[in-house]
């Protein structure tokens, strides 16, 4: 099974395609050596592809009670909110953190912490959204510049609060709300 056409760039060399297929196999095998950065360099919407693949492996659609399409739409919208011009806190970083979180869960953390399936899925979703809409500057800079974000969040964990706020705003769209079927307690 290959990579869906919608994730492939219009023009890809045979070498790039082989690289993508090789990394896909490493992801499927929960391999620590999966080259997420290489995968991101050859795919369109690489964060969406990588994280969706991981979420399928942990049965996220069933756990959340939503369709695979809902998860995919959510991830696409999330990826579009990561700033490509940000050299570090971008969609590739989000994919790498989500994949590493998945690996840690699969290689013992989930069992050691006695996490439920829902908790494991939540960990991966938190990882992929942890820097959503990051502007590429730090909290200290925002506070000292008296940036609007610093004012809104009262100079306290400015970016962390903004990431979470923006993440939950994304969930307000019913068609991409991956938590819509969960109870309030969940």
Buried (B, 14 or more C-beta within 10 A) or exposed (E): EEBEEEBBEEEBEEEBBEBBEBBBEBBBEBEEEBBBEBBBBBBBBBBBBBBBBBBBBBEBBEBBEBEEEBBBBBBBBBBBBBBEEBEEBBBBBBBBBBBBBBBBBBEEBBEEEEBEBEBBBBBBBBBBBBBBBBBEBEBEBBBEEEBEBBEEBEBEEBBEBBBBBBBEEBBEEEEBBBBBEBEEEE
